[in-house]
């Protein structure tokens, strides 16, 4: 849920709704930052249906967190912890407000650039949400860092968004599991293939 390249239609603070789980129907507020593009509810609902069996107890990373809808939704549905990374200071502050309002003990808010964060000390995650601005080149950079530096556990998942009709090429050792589009949004789920010992 990151600043995008499409024209910002919000001149005032916005809201997104948590769809399911413990905090179902709770609303998250975020500043009217230019270009912030919340992922549509129907897309998030589909994504969390895909991941439902893998969320309980999971460690999640929400890059380009924006409103925090992915990270907080994951926690609402049983994830053990979620790290939400956001570069914009005002948006990161709003994430802290949402965390406190939900009493989301498993949420860690990191005010940082996503690429810089991925260049730092590695922590393994079960699920990573990555939806940077379209046509920014950040998706490819983040995918490379996630794969090369071992941020995702074997068997773990990366969810990513791109323009409809654009299916990002997965890093070596990754498998495309699901791919759909809704309007201008193309959304895709990849899984890291577990390493198998050679005989």
MDTraj code that builds the backbone (N, CA, C; nanometers):
import mdtraj as md
import numpy as np

residues = "UNK UNK UNK UNK UNK UNK UNK UNK UNK UNK UNK UNK UNK UNK UNK UNK UNK UNK UNK UNK UNK UNK UNK UNK UNK UNK UNK UNK UNK UNK UNK UNK UNK UNK UNK UNK UNK UNK UNK UNK UNK UNK UNK UNK UNK UNK UNK UNK UNK UNK UNK UNK UNK UNK UNK UNK UNK UNK UNK UNK UNK UNK UNK UNK UNK UNK UNK UNK UNK UNK UNK UNK UNK UNK UNK UNK UNK UNK UNK UNK UNK UNK UNK UNK UNK UNK UNK UNK UNK UNK UNK UNK UNK UNK UNK UNK UNK UNK UNK UNK UNK UNK UNK UNK UNK UNK UNK UNK UNK UNK UNK UNK UNK UNK UNK UNK UNK UNK UNK UNK UNK UNK UNK UNK UNK UNK UNK UNK UNK UNK UNK UNK UNK UNK UNK UNK UNK UNK UNK UNK UNK UNK UNK UNK UNK UNK UNK UNK UNK UNK UNK UNK UNK UNK UNK UNK UNK UNK UNK UNK UNK UNK UNK UNK UNK UNK UNK UNK UNK UNK UNK UNK UNK UNK UNK UNK UNK UNK UNK UNK UNK UNK UNK UNK UNK UNK UNK UNK UNK UNK UNK UNK UNK UNK UNK UNK UNK UNK UNK".split()
xyz = np.array([
    [0.0857, -0.1173, 0.0000],
    [0.0000, 0.0000, 0.0000],
    [0.0889, 0.1218, 0.0000],
    [0.1427, 0.1535, -0.1147],
    [0.2497, 0.2500, -0.1234],
    [0.2101, 0.3667, -0.2113],
    [0.2847, 0.4779, -0.2023],
    [0.2584, 0.5868, -0.2940],
    [0.2748, 0.5396, -0.4369],
    [0.1766, 0.5663, -0.5231],
    [0.1813, 0.5189, -0.6607],
    [0.1991, 0.6338, -0.7578],
    [0.1960, 0.6003, -0.8851],
    [0.2180, 0.7014, -0.9870],
    [0.0868, 0.7562, -1.0415],
    [-0.0253, 0.6967, -1.0025],
    [-0.1535, 0.7482, -1.0490],
    [-0.1912, 0.8757, -0.9749],
    [-0.2753, 0.9545, -1.0358],
    [-0.3170, 1.0802, -0.9737],
    [-0.3880, 1.0526, -0.8409],
    [-0.3490, 1.1283, -0.7410],
    [-0.4104, 1.1123, -0.6086],
    [-0.5487, 1.1743, -0.6086],
    [-0.6502, 1.0958, -0.5751],
    [-0.7873, 1.1464, -0.5736],
    [-0.8282, 1.1951, -0.4353],
    [-0.7394, 1.1826, -0.3364],
    [-0.7753, 1.2187, -0.2003],
    [-0.7090, 1.3515, -0.1629],
    [-0.7892, 1.4489, -0.1266],
    [-0.7360, 1.5753, -0.0782],
    [-0.7476, 1.5821, 0.0733],
    [-0.7896, 1.4739, 0.1331],
    [-0.8131, 1.4704, 0.2772],
    [-0.7728, 1.3322, 0.3267],
    [-0.7605, 1.3154, 0.4572],
    [-0.7235, 1.1848, 0.5102],
    [-0.8193, 1.0757, 0.4642],
    [-0.7639, 0.9544, 0.4489],
    [-0.8443, 0.8433, 0.4020],
    [-0.8573, 0.7345, 0.5074],
    [-0.9348, 0.6346, 0.4743],
    [-0.9565, 0.5201, 0.5625],
    [-0.9576, 0.3922, 0.4796],
    [-0.9125, 0.2851, 0.5409],
    [-0.9329, 0.1518, 0.4860],
    [-0.9884, 0.0640, 0.5972],
    [-1.0548, -0.0430, 0.5573],
    [-1.1225, -0.1296, 0.6532],
    [-1.0514, -0.2632, 0.6627],
    [-1.0326, -0.3124, 0.7850],
    [-0.9838, -0.4486, 0.8036],
    [-1.0987, -0.5431, 0.7718],
    [-1.0722, -0.6418, 0.6881],
    [-1.1798, -0.7226, 0.6316],
    [-1.2201, -0.8390, 0.7209],
    [-1.1240, -0.9034, 0.7861],
    [-1.1574, -1.0229, 0.8629],
    [-1.0722, -1.0398, 0.9868],
    [-1.1079, -1.1376, 1.0681],
    [-1.0288, -1.1694, 1.1863],
    [-1.0706, -1.0913, 1.3098],
    [-0.9784, -1.0834, 1.4050],
    [-1.0050, -1.0212, 1.5344],
    [-1.0522, -0.8771, 1.5226],
    [-0.9945, -0.8018, 1.4312],
    [-1.0273, -0.6595, 1.4151],
    [-1.1189, -0.6339, 1.2965],
    [-1.1965, -0.7306, 1.2592],
    [-1.2857, -0.7162, 1.1441],
    [-1.3702, -0.5899, 1.1558],
    [-1.3764, -0.5168, 1.0452],
    [-1.4541, -0.3924, 1.0297],
    [-1.3913, -0.2713, 1.0976],
    [-1.2795, -0.2899, 1.1703],
    [-1.2094, -0.1731, 1.2241],
    [-1.1484, -0.0936, 1.1087],
    [-1.1443, 0.0368, 1.1239],
    [-1.0939, 0.1225, 1.0164],
    [-0.9582, 0.1822, 1.0540],
    [-0.8712, 0.1885, 0.9542],
    [-0.7390, 0.2470, 0.9697],
    [-0.7363, 0.3796, 0.8957],
    [-0.6922, 0.4847, 0.9640],
    [-0.6836, 0.6160, 0.9007],
    [-0.5408, 0.6424, 0.8563],
    [-0.5285, 0.7120, 0.7445],
    [-0.3960, 0.7482, 0.6942],
    [-0.4021, 0.8879, 0.6333],
    [-0.2886, 0.9575, 0.6298],
    [-0.2883, 1.0952, 0.5799],
    [-0.3165, 1.1000, 0.4303],
    [-0.3627, 1.2165, 0.3852],
    [-0.3879, 1.2361, 0.2430],
    [-0.2607, 1.2651, 0.1675],
    [-0.1616, 1.1786, 0.1810],
    [-0.0329, 1.1955, 0.1136],
    [-0.0493, 1.1729, -0.0356],
    [0.0106, 1.2599, -0.1163],
    [-0.0036, 1.2501, -0.2611],
    [0.0389, 1.1120, -0.3104],
    [-0.0489, 1.0493, -0.3863],
    [-0.0155, 0.9229, -0.4501],
    [-0.0409, 0.7985, -0.3689],
    [-0.0805, 0.8119, -0.2438],
    [-0.1067, 0.6918, -0.1637],
    [-0.2258, 0.6180, -0.2246],
    [-0.2048, 0.4913, -0.2590],
    [-0.3097, 0.4170, -0.3309],
    [-0.3454, 0.2892, -0.2550],
    [-0.4458, 0.2928, -0.1723],
    [-0.4864, 0.1714, -0.1015],
    [-0.5275, 0.0610, -0.1982],
    [-0.4847, -0.0593, -0.1702],
    [-0.5272, -0.1751, -0.2484],
    [-0.6762, -0.1968, -0.2263],
    [-0.7543, -0.2172, -0.3332],
    [-0.8998, -0.2337, -0.3166],
    [-0.9351, -0.3499, -0.2234],
    [-1.0464, -0.3336, -0.1517],
    [-1.0914, -0.4360, -0.0571],
    [-1.1018, -0.5732, -0.1223],
    [-1.1590, -0.5793, -0.2419],
    [-1.1817, -0.7099, -0.3042],
    [-1.0500, -0.7785, -0.3378],
    [-0.9476, -0.7001, -0.3702],
    [-0.8168, -0.7588, -0.3971],
    [-0.7572, -0.8133, -0.2680],
    [-0.7622, -0.7338, -0.1610],
    [-0.7072, -0.7810, -0.0338],
    [-0.7811, -0.9041, 0.0163],
    [-0.9123, -0.9063, -0.0019],
    [-0.9881, -1.0230, 0.0425],
    [-0.9436, -1.1483, -0.0314],
    [-0.9212, -1.1362, -0.1618],
    [-0.8734, -1.2506, -0.2397],
    [-0.7360, -1.2955, -0.1924],
    [-0.6478, -1.2002, -0.1712],
    [-0.5117, -1.2327, -0.1284],
    [-0.5128, -1.3066, 0.0050],
    [-0.5922, -1.2591, 0.0987],
    [-0.5945, -1.3240, 0.2299],
    [-0.6674, -1.4580, 0.2263],
    [-0.7549, -1.4773, 0.1310],
    [-0.8105, -1.6109, 0.1100],
    [-0.7022, -1.7062, 0.0598],
    [-0.6172, -1.6581, -0.0297],
    [-0.5054, -1.7394, -0.0783],
    [-0.4139, -1.7822, 0.0366],
    [-0.3918, -1.6915, 0.1304],
    [-0.2923, -1.7127, 0.2357],
    [-0.3515, -1.7670, 0.3653],
    [-0.4808, -1.7901, 0.3690],
    [-0.5495, -1.8214, 0.4944],
    [-0.4851, -1.9354, 0.5724],
    [-0.4439, -2.0401, 0.5048],
    [-0.3900, -2.1569, 0.5745],
    [-0.2505, -2.1323, 0.6315],
    [-0.1845, -2.0248, 0.5858],
    [-0.0453, -2.0020, 0.6235],
    [-0.0269, -1.8853, 0.7205],
    [-0.1341, -1.8141, 0.7517],
    [-0.1236, -1.6950, 0.8369],
    [-0.1057, -1.7243, 0.9856],
    [-0.1752, -1.8236, 1.0428],
    [-0.1612, -1.8438, 1.1875],
    [-0.0159, -1.8656, 1.2299],
    [0.0316, -1.7768, 1.3175],
    [0.1671, -1.7865, 1.3681],
    [0.2746, -1.7335, 1.2765],
    [0.2377, -1.6775, 1.1615],
    [0.3351, -1.6348, 1.0619],
    [0.4053, -1.5055, 1.1016],
    [0.5267, -1.4900, 1.0496],
    [0.6011, -1.3636, 1.0579],
    [0.5886, -1.2958, 0.9223],
    [0.5364, -1.1717, 0.9209],
    [0.5065, -1.1021, 0.7959],
    [0.5857, -0.9725, 0.7849],
    [0.6191, -0.9372, 0.6626],
    [0.6869, -0.8116, 0.6330],
    [0.6032, -0.7353, 0.5328],
    [0.5624, -0.6129, 0.5699],
    [0.4808, -0.5271, 0.4841],
    [0.5680, -0.4109, 0.4377],
    [0.6303, -0.4276, 0.3213],
    [0.7108, -0.3201, 0.2626],
    [0.6167, -0.2181, 0.1980],
    [0.6579, -0.0903, 0.1950],
    [0.5732, 0.0155, 0.1392],
    [0.4365, 0.0117, 0.2074],
    [0.4361, 0.0146, 0.3400],
    [0.3175, -0.0210, 0.4179],
    [0.1990, 0.0734, 0.3974],
    [0.2219, 0.2024, 0.3740],
    [0.1103, 0.2947, 0.3522],
    [0.0123, 0.2935, 0.4682],
    [-0.1125, 0.2607, 0.4418],
    [-0.2153, 0.2581, 0.5466],
    [-0.1928, 0.1451, 0.6458],
    [-0.1124, 0.0464, 0.6091],
    [-0.0893, -0.0686, 0.6969],
    [-0.1919, -0.1781, 0.6819],
    [-0.2763, -0.1690, 0.5778],
    [-0.3857, -0.2651, 0.5648],
    [-0.3368, -0.4090, 0.5541],
    [-0.2271, -0.4323, 0.4841],
    [-0.1774, -0.5697, 0.4724],
    [-0.1211, -0.6195, 0.6050],
    [-0.0363, -0.5399, 0.6677],
    [0.0249, -0.5844, 0.7925],
    [-0.0755, -0.6053, 0.9038],
    [-0.1671, -0.5098, 0.9215],
    [-0.2657, -0.5219, 1.0293],
    [-0.3689, -0.6305, 0.9982],
    [-0.4039, -0.6460, 0.8703],
    [-0.4961, -0.7542, 0.8338],
    [-0.4341, -0.8901, 0.8647],
    [-0.3043, -0.9040, 0.8362],
    [-0.2361, -1.0305, 0.8655],
    [-0.2400, -1.0609, 1.0152],
    [-0.2139, -0.9602, 1.0972],
    [-0.2201, -0.9795, 1.2422],
    [-0.3617, -1.0113, 1.2873],
    [-0.4593, -0.9441, 1.2297],
    [-0.5984, -0.9692, 1.2648],
    [-0.6373, -1.1138, 1.2377],
    [-0.5738, -1.1734, 1.1367],
    [-0.6078, -1.3098, 1.0962],
    [-0.5128, -1.4144, 1.1554],
    [-0.4333, -1.3760, 1.2533],
    [-0.3576, -1.4760, 1.3268],
    [-0.2077, -1.4764, 1.3106],
    [-0.1522, -1.3854, 1.2294],
    [-0.0068, -1.3778, 1.2193],
    [0.0523, -1.3414, 1.3558],
    [0.1701, -1.3941, 1.3853],
    [0.2332, -1.3683, 1.5150],
    [0.2949, -1.2292, 1.5206],
    [0.3526, -1.1857, 1.4098],
    [0.4143, -1.0535, 1.4076],
    [0.4155, -1.0002, 1.2663],
    [0.4219, -0.8685, 1.2556],
    [0.4285, -0.8023, 1.1264],
    [0.5167, -0.6789, 1.1388],
    [0.6139, -0.6677, 1.0517],
    [0.6984, -0.5495, 1.0436],
    [0.6474, -0.4649, 0.9281],
    [0.6096, -0.3395, 0.9564],
    [0.5555, -0.2492, 0.8560],
    [0.6586, -0.1406, 0.8277],
    [0.7060, -0.1349, 0.7052],
    [0.8118, -0.0417, 0.6660],
    [0.7510, 0.0704, 0.5831],
    [0.7758, 0.1936, 0.6243],
    [0.7183, 0.3090, 0.5549],
    [0.8176, 0.4244, 0.5537],
    [0.8412, 0.4816, 0.4351],
    [0.9399, 0.5893, 0.4193],
    [0.8861, 0.7256, 0.4621],
    [0.7577, 0.7531, 0.4357],
    [0.6997, 0.8839, 0.4641],
    [0.6774, 0.9001, 0.6146],
    [0.7303, 1.0086, 0.6714],
    [0.7259, 1.0262, 0.8171],
    [0.5822, 1.0385, 0.8687],
    [0.4982, 1.1162, 0.7999],
    [0.3601, 1.1350, 0.8456],
    [0.2816, 1.0044, 0.8381],
    [0.3059, 0.9267, 0.7332],
    [0.2361, 0.7987, 0.7182],
    [0.2838, 0.7001, 0.8244],
    [0.4147, 0.7004, 0.8523],
    [0.4672, 0.6128, 0.9567],
    [0.4081, 0.6481, 1.0935],
    [0.3905, 0.7774, 1.1190],
    [0.3279, 0.8199, 1.2450],
    [0.1840, 0.7697, 1.2537],
    [0.1102, 0.7774, 1.1410],
    [-0.0272, 0.7266, 1.1388],
    [-0.0304, 0.5758, 1.1647],
    [0.0697, 0.5033, 1.1155],
    [0.0778, 0.3591, 1.1424],
    [0.0947, 0.3326, 1.2918],
    [0.1748, 0.4148, 1.3571],
    [0.1920, 0.3997, 1.5023],
    [0.0603, 0.4253, 1.5759],
    [-0.0157, 0.5245, 1.5284],
    [-0.1462, 0.5531, 1.5884],
    [-0.2393, 0.4334, 1.5710],
    [-0.2399, 0.3747, 1.4507],
    [-0.3245, 0.2575, 1.4260],
    [-0.2823, 0.1403, 1.5140],
    [-0.1523, 0.1198, 1.5257],
    [-0.1018, 0.0107, 1.6107],
    [-0.1503, 0.0281, 1.7543],
    [-0.1419, 0.1496, 1.8053],
    [-0.1829, 0.1739, 1.9437],
    [-0.3341, 0.1593, 1.9600],
    [-0.4100, 0.2060, 1.8616],
    [-0.5558, 0.1969, 1.8696],
    [-0.6027, 0.0513, 1.8694],
    [-0.5332, -0.0318, 1.7915],
    [-0.5684, -0.1740, 1.7847],
    [-0.5062, -0.2550, 1.8977],
    [-0.4113, -0.1928, 1.9689],
    [-0.3324, -0.2640, 2.0700],
    [-0.2647, -0.3854, 2.0056],
    [-0.2047, -0.3583, 1.8893],
    [-0.1430, -0.4635, 1.8086],
    [0.0002, -0.4867, 1.8559],
    [0.0143, -0.5705, 1.9567],
    [0.1455, -0.5947, 2.0166],
    [0.2431, -0.6565, 1.9178],
    [0.1928, -0.7274, 1.8182],
    [0.2803, -0.7938, 1.7226],
    [0.3258, -0.7060, 1.6082],
    [0.2844, -0.5788, 1.6071],
    [0.3195, -0.4879, 1.4979],
    [0.4442, -0.4075, 1.5327],
    [0.5388, -0.4048, 1.4419],
    [0.6588, -0.3216, 1.4545],
    [0.6596, -0.2235, 1.3385],
    [0.6600, -0.0947, 1.3683],
    [0.6606, 0.0089, 1.2650],
    [0.8039, 0.0565, 1.2442],
    [0.8503, 0.0529, 1.1194],
    [0.9861, 0.0955, 1.0873],
    [0.9781, 0.2122, 0.9890],
    [1.0282, 0.3286, 1.0312],
    [1.0326, 0.4455, 0.9433],
    [1.1628, 0.4375, 0.8640],
    [1.1542, 0.3869, 0.7399],
    [1.2747, 0.3658, 0.6597],
    [1.2365, 0.3475, 0.5137],
    [1.3324, 0.3700, 0.4264],
    [1.3186, 0.3365, 0.2856],
    [1.3248, 0.1844, 0.2709],
    [1.2372, 0.1273, 0.1903],
    [1.2286, -0.0190, 0.1790],
    [1.3584, -0.0803, 0.1277],
    [1.4204, -0.0177, 0.0286],
    [1.5455, -0.0720, -0.0259],
    [1.6559, -0.0661, 0.0786],
    [1.6639, 0.0439, 0.1514],
    [1.7636, 0.0545, 0.2586],
    [1.7381, -0.0516, 0.3655],
    [1.6112, -0.0722, 0.3993],
    [1.5773, -0.1726, 0.4995],
    [1.6236, -0.3107, 0.4545],
    [1.5987, -0.3437, 0.3293],
    [1.6370, -0.4757, 0.2782],
    [1.7881, -0.4912, 0.2633],
    [1.8590, -0.3797, 0.2627],
    [2.0049, -0.3852, 0.2590],
    [2.0666, -0.4000, 0.3969],
    [1.9832, -0.3945, 0.5010],
    [2.0321, -0.4044, 0.6385],
    [2.0322, -0.5464, 0.6900],
    [2.0390, -0.5622, 0.8230],
    [2.0426, -0.6964, 0.8826],
    [1.9211, -0.7791, 0.8423],
    [1.9463, -0.9016, 0.8005],
    [1.8409, -0.9880, 0.7480],
    [1.7635, -1.0546, 0.8610],
    [1.6304, -1.0565, 0.8450],
    [1.5406, -1.1299, 0.9343],
    [1.4503, -1.2138, 0.8456],
    [1.4321, -1.3386, 0.8788],
    [1.3513, -1.4265, 0.7943],
    [1.2019, -1.4077, 0.8196],
    [1.1254, -1.4096, 0.7109],
    [0.9799, -1.3948, 0.7185],
    [0.9115, -1.5075, 0.6415],
    [0.7889, -1.5372, 0.6842],
    [0.7072, -1.6361, 0.6148],
    [0.6342, -1.5757, 0.4955],
    [0.5912, -1.4503, 0.5104],
    [0.5118, -1.3838, 0.4070],
    [0.5607, -1.2399, 0.3937],
    [0.5830, -1.1962, 0.2690],
    [0.6224, -1.0580, 0.2418],
    [0.5197, -0.9958, 0.1470],
    [0.4736, -0.8756, 0.1821],
    [0.3841, -0.7989, 0.0962],
    [0.4660, -0.6858, 0.0337],
    [0.4642, -0.6777, -0.0989],
    [0.5492, -0.5798, -0.1681],
    [0.4692, -0.5159, -0.2814],
    [0.4251, -0.3922, -0.2613],
    [0.3502, -0.3222, -0.3673],
    [0.3971, -0.1777, -0.3788],
    [0.5152, -0.1599, -0.4371],
    [0.5710, -0.0249, -0.4521],
    [0.5029, 0.0523, -0.5640],
    [0.5388, 0.1805, -0.5814],
    [0.4832, 0.2585, -0.6927],
    [0.5092, 0.1895, -0.8258],
    [0.4099, 0.1936, -0.9120],
    [0.4250, 0.1342, -1.0439],
    [0.5344, 0.2068, -1.1231],
    [0.6005, 0.1315, -1.2112],
    [0.6990, 0.1866, -1.3051],
    [0.8125, 0.2609, -1.2351],
    [0.8391, 0.2252, -1.1100],
    [0.9457, 0.2919, -1.0350],
    [1.0753, 0.2119, -1.0361],
    [1.0674, 0.0853, -1.0772],
    [1.1834, -0.0025, -1.0701],
    [1.2063, -0.0610, -0.9324],
    [1.1265, -0.0181, -0.8340],
    [1.1479, -0.0639, -0.6965],
    [1.1068, -0.2094, -0.6774],
    [1.0061, -0.2539, -0.7516],
    [0.9625, -0.3927, -0.7366],
    [1.0767, -0.4873, -0.7716],
    [1.1412, -0.4634, -0.8832],
    [1.2505, -0.5505, -0.9261],
    [1.3668, -0.5468, -0.8270],
    [1.3987, -0.4268, -0.7767],
    [1.5089, -0.4143, -0.6807],
    [1.4774, -0.4880, -0.5515],
    [1.3539, -0.4733, -0.5056],
    [1.3158, -0.5389, -0.3804],
    [1.3121, -0.6908, -0.3966],
    [1.2594, -0.7383, -0.5087],
    [1.2556, -0.8827, -0.5309],
    [1.3964, -0.9409, -0.5314],
    [1.4875, -0.8706, -0.5951],
    [1.6258, -0.9196, -0.6000],
    [1.6866, -0.9268, -0.4601],
    [1.6660, -0.8230, -0.3807],
    [1.7208, -0.8225, -0.2455],
    [1.6550, -0.9283, -0.1573],
    [1.5241, -0.9421, -0.1701],
    [1.4536, -1.0429, -0.0911],
    [1.5063, -1.1827, -0.1212],
    [1.5305, -1.2108, -0.2505],
    [1.5748, -1.3444, -0.2901],
    [1.7225, -1.3670, -0.2580],
    [1.8066, -1.2709, -0.2940],
    [1.9510, -1.2901, -0.2797],
    [1.9960, -1.2896, -0.1343],
    [1.9273, -1.2122, -0.0502],
    [1.9739, -1.1971, 0.0868],
    [1.9016, -1.2891, 0.1854],
    [1.8043, -1.3668, 0.1366],
    [1.7421, -1.4669, 0.2221],
    [1.6402, -1.4139, 0.3210],
    [1.5631, -1.3126, 0.2804],
    [1.4620, -1.2562, 0.3701],
    [1.3402, -1.3465, 0.3877],
    [1.3187, -1.4354, 0.2913],
    [1.1987, -1.5201, 0.2948],
    [1.2397, -1.6643, 0.3229],
    [1.1724, -1.7259, 0.4187],
    [1.2030, -1.8639, 0.4547],
    [1.1725, -1.9578, 0.3381],
    [1.2429, -2.0704, 0.3275],
    [1.2047, -2.1709, 0.2283],
    [1.0580, -2.2103, 0.2467],
    [0.9846, -2.2112, 0.1366],
    [0.8418, -2.2382, 0.1439],
    [0.7572, -2.1152, 0.1714],
    [0.8223, -2.0001, 0.1930],
    [0.7510, -1.8765, 0.2216],
    [0.6980, -1.8094, 0.0958],
    [0.6272, -1.6974, 0.1157],
    [0.5526, -1.6331, 0.0079],
    [0.5928, -1.4868, -0.0100],
    [0.5842, -1.4405, -0.1346],
    [0.5886, -1.2978, -0.1650],
    [0.4624, -1.2630, -0.2423],
    [0.3894, -1.1645, -0.1903],
    [0.2765, -1.1070, -0.2631],
    [0.3233, -0.9767, -0.3238],
    [0.2900, -0.9540, -0.4512],
    [0.3322, -0.8295, -0.5162],
    [0.2232, -0.7770, -0.6074],
    [0.2297, -0.6450, -0.6292],
    [0.1371, -0.5794, -0.7205],
    [0.2135, -0.5086, -0.8307],
    [0.1516, -0.5040, -0.9493],
    [0.2055, -0.4314, -1.0631],
    [0.0875, -0.3857, -1.1473],
    [0.1129, -0.3141, -1.2536],
    [0.0039, -0.2752, -1.3422],
    [-0.0607, -0.3999, -1.4020],
    [-0.1904, -0.3932, -1.4227],
    [-0.2622, -0.5049, -1.4836],
    [-0.1964, -0.5404, -1.6167],
    [-0.1779, -0.6690, -1.6405],
    [-0.1151, -0.7160, -1.7631],
    [0.0343, -0.7358, -1.7517],
    [0.0934, -0.6880, -1.6423],
    [0.2371, -0.7047, -1.6201],
    [0.2578, -0.8091, -1.5105],
    [0.3151, -0.9218, -1.5477],
    [0.3447, -1.0263, -1.4501],
    [0.4952, -1.0274, -1.4272],
    [0.5411, -0.9837, -1.3093],
    [0.6852, -0.9759, -1.2845],
    [0.7503, -1.1135, -1.2942],
    [0.8686, -1.1168, -1.3538],
    [0.9437, -1.2421, -1.3618],
    [0.9941, -1.2773, -1.2224],
    [0.9692, -1.3984, -1.1759],
    [1.0130, -1.4355, -1.0409],
    [1.1635, -1.4558, -1.0346],
    [1.2240, -1.4322, -0.9198],
    [1.3650, -1.4663, -0.9027],
    [1.3845, -1.6168, -0.9173],
    [1.5071, -1.6560, -0.9417],
    [1.5388, -1.7978, -0.9502],
    [1.4999, -1.8670, -0.8196],
    [1.4351, -1.9821, -0.8317],
    [1.3942, -2.0550, -0.7125],
    [1.2575, -2.0167, -0.6605],
    [1.1837, -1.9324, -0.7379],
    [1.0498, -1.8910, -0.6976],
    [0.9483, -1.9404, -0.7986],
    [0.8296, -1.9714, -0.7502],
    [0.7231, -2.0243, -0.8337],
    [0.6004, -1.9354, -0.8247],
    [0.5428, -1.8992, -0.9407],
    [0.4181, -1.8229, -0.9437],
    [0.3027, -1.9162, -0.9100],
    [0.2287, -1.8839, -0.8034],
    [0.1161, -1.9670, -0.7604],
    [-0.0181, -1.9126, -0.8075],
    [-0.0350, -1.7809, -0.7944],
    [-0.1629, -1.7183, -0.8273],
    [-0.1367, -1.5866, -0.8988],
    [-0.2260, -1.5526, -0.9917],
    [-0.2113, -1.4267, -1.0640],
    [-0.3488, -1.3817, -1.1127],
    [-0.3884, -1.2594, -1.0732],
    [-0.5181, -1.2066, -1.1131],
    [-0.5049, -1.0563, -1.1375],
    [-0.6092, -0.9978, -1.1911],
    [-0.6132, -0.8528, -1.2070],
    [-0.7527, -0.8025, -1.1745],
    [-0.7575, -0.6779, -1.1297],
    [-0.8834, -0.6097, -1.1002],
    [-0.8651, -0.4637, -1.1376],
    [-0.9316, -0.4217, -1.2439],
    [-0.9113, -0.2854, -1.2902],
    [-0.7685, -0.2672, -1.3374],
    [-0.6999, -0.1669, -1.2829],
    [-0.5623, -0.1385, -1.3208],
    [-0.4601, -0.2159, -1.2382],
    [-0.5074, -0.2964, -1.1435],
    [-0.4169, -0.3645, -1.0507],
    [-0.3958, -0.5099, -1.0921],
    [-0.2706, -0.5477, -1.1129],
    [-0.2352, -0.6879, -1.1286],
    [-0.1736, -0.7354, -0.9987],
    [-0.2196, -0.8493, -0.9477],
    [-0.1670, -0.8961, -0.8194],
    [-0.1312, -1.0432, -0.8279],
    [-0.0194, -1.0766, -0.7620],
    [0.0459, -1.2041, -0.7861],
    [0.1036, -1.2600, -0.6563],
    [0.0981, -1.3917, -0.6442],
    [0.1527, -1.4590, -0.5272],
    [0.2573, -1.5599, -0.5730],
    [0.3773, -1.5463, -0.5171],
    [0.4888, -1.6357, -0.5472],
    [0.5277, -1.7120, -0.4210],
    [0.5856, -1.8303, -0.4416],
    [0.6342, -1.9086, -0.3288],
    [0.7782, -1.9492, -0.3527],
    [0.8578, -1.9377, -0.2482],
    [0.9964, -1.9832, -0.2556],
    [0.9989, -2.1356, -0.2499],
    [1.0589, -2.1953, -0.3486],
    [1.0676, -2.3407, -0.3537],
    [1.1677, -2.3868, -0.2494],
    [1.1265, -2.4812, -0.1673],
    [1.2138, -2.5297, -0.0617],
    [1.3330, -2.6030, -0.1214],
    [1.4510, -2.5768, -0.0630],
    [1.5702, -2.6449, -0.1092],
    [1.5637, -2.7933, -0.0728],
    [1.5955, -2.8764, -0.1677],
    [1.5960, -3.0200, -0.1430],
    [1.7388, -3.0722, -0.1465],
    [1.7693, -3.1548, -0.0506],
    [1.9044, -3.2080, -0.0453],
    [1.9295, -3.2987, -0.1648],
    [2.0491, -3.2848, -0.2196],
    [2.0870, -3.3688, -0.3313],
    [2.1263, -3.5073, -0.2803],
    [2.0911, -3.6146, -0.3550],
    [2.1282, -3.7488, -0.3094],
    [2.2776, -3.7694, -0.3152],
])
top = md.Topology()
chain = top.add_chain()
for i, resn in enumerate(residues, 1):
    res = top.add_residue(resn, chain, resSeq=i)
    for name in ("N", "CA", "C"):
        top.add_atom(name, md.element.get_by_symbol(name[0]), res)
traj = md.Trajectory(xyz[None], top)
